Amino acid sequence: MSHNVLYVESSIFGAQGVSSQLAADLLQQLRSQSPDVVVTERQLRSDTIPHFDASTIGAITEGKATLADELIAEVQAADTLIIGAPMYNFGVPTQLKAWFDHIARAGVTFRYTANGAEGLLKNKRAYVITSRGGIHKDSVSDAEVPFLRNILGFVGITDVTFIYAEGLNMGDEYRENGISAAKEQIAVLAA
Ligand SMILES: Cc1cc2nc3c(=O)[nH]c(=O)nc-3n(C[C@H](O)[C@H](O)[C@H](O)COP(=O)(O)O)c2cc1C
């Protein structure tokens, strides 16, 4: 049986982004670990995801096929998600926020019960690769990781590993250290 990996790339620099290059390392590693790995790529720079708006809600209500359906089907089919998540202005890229706006749908990826919200995307693992110009891990300036942990958990994805590449714009030494720390984290991961 295949092991489906969904790679969501959100760097505005596409494949040149640091998060994208680290994601490529992780994808290569997962492929080398298992011949059954099948990768689907969703590149948010080229596959433009519009802001989620009332017209999209209208189309969904009318039962029309939408990009949101396609994005949800990709996540549902995935066993493992790899999310490239650079920090832009202390949070996720707006493209990645739009992707989450499209995939969070009541009755499909989450539902409200008498006991509160329940995520419906079960048995999935996520790797988030977050690249930053500065250093923010575990500090109040990091609005990105808490958001990602919350929204992923909300739709049922609770097995999440964050890979950090920090200090990328703080000079050569910090940049090299930040990238090698991320590569070391990646080297021990498995599908
Ligand atoms: C629009 C924009 C906003 C950014 N905002 C931040 C920020 O708030 N904090 C930070 O540490 N780095 C910030 N950076 C630096 C990026 O996080 C850094 O360049 C990182 O390598 C980007 O990842 P990428 O190469 O995968 O796109 C910003 C970069 C851009 C282009």
PDBQT file of the ligand as one rigid body, heavy atoms in Angstrom, charges set to zero:
ROOT
HETATM    1  C1  LIG A 201       7.788  39.347   3.586  1.00  0.00    +0.000 C 
HETATM    2  C2  LIG A 201       8.783  38.792   4.563  1.00  0.00    +0.000 A 
HETATM    3  C3  LIG A 201       8.556  38.950   5.912  1.00  0.00    +0.000 A 
HETATM    4  C4  LIG A 201       9.465  38.438   6.843  1.00  0.00    +0.000 A 
HETATM    5  N1  LIG A 201       9.188  38.550   8.170  1.00  0.00    +0.000 NA
HETATM    6  C5  LIG A 201      10.049  38.006   9.064  1.00  0.00    +0.000 A 
HETATM    7  C6  LIG A 201       9.748  38.044  10.456  1.00  0.00    +0.000 A 
HETATM    8  O1  LIG A 201       8.718  38.548  10.909  1.00  0.00    +0.000 OA
HETATM    9  N2  LIG A 201      10.646  37.493  11.306  1.00  0.00    +0.000 N 
HETATM   10  C7  LIG A 201      11.790  36.890  10.878  1.00  0.00    +0.000 A 
HETATM   11  O2  LIG A 201      12.552  36.401  11.711  1.00  0.00    +0.000 OA
HETATM   12  N3  LIG A 201      12.084  36.813   9.573  1.00  0.00    +0.000 NA
HETATM   13  C8  LIG A 201      11.247  37.359   8.656  1.00  0.00    +0.000 A 
HETATM   14  N4  LIG A 201      11.523  37.263   7.321  1.00  0.00    +0.000 N 
HETATM   15  C9  LIG A 201      12.722  36.527   6.886  1.00  0.00    +0.000 C 
HETATM   16  C10 LIG A 201      12.346  35.104   6.466  1.00  0.00    +0.000 C 
HETATM   17  O3  LIG A 201      11.721  34.406   7.511  1.00  0.00    +0.000 OA
HETATM   18  C11 LIG A 201      13.574  34.334   6.006  1.00  0.00    +0.000 C 
HETATM   19  O4  LIG A 201      14.115  35.006   4.897  1.00  0.00    +0.000 OA
HETATM   20  C12 LIG A 201      13.269  32.891   5.641  1.00  0.00    +0.000 C 
HETATM   21  O5  LIG A 201      14.425  32.321   5.089  1.00  0.00    +0.000 OA
HETATM   22  C13 LIG A 201      12.181  32.806   4.623  1.00  0.00    +0.000 C 
HETATM   23  O6  LIG A 201      11.971  31.439   4.294  1.00  0.00    +0.000 OA
HETATM   24  P1  LIG A 201      11.939  31.013   2.768  1.00  0.00    +0.000 P 
HETATM   25  O7  LIG A 201      13.326  31.242   2.234  1.00  0.00    +0.000 OA
HETATM   26  O8  LIG A 201      11.558  29.567   2.803  1.00  0.00    +0.000 OA
HETATM   27  O9  LIG A 201      10.912  31.858   2.064  1.00  0.00    +0.000 OA
HETATM   28  C14 LIG A 201      10.643  37.787   6.384  1.00  0.00    +0.000 A 
HETATM   29  C15 LIG A 201      10.868  37.659   4.998  1.00  0.00    +0.000 A 
HETATM   30  C16 LIG A 201       9.949  38.143   4.104  1.00  0.00    +0.000 A 
HETATM   31  C17 LIG A 201      10.205  37.972   2.627  1.00  0.00    +0.000 C 
ENDROOT
TORSDOF 0
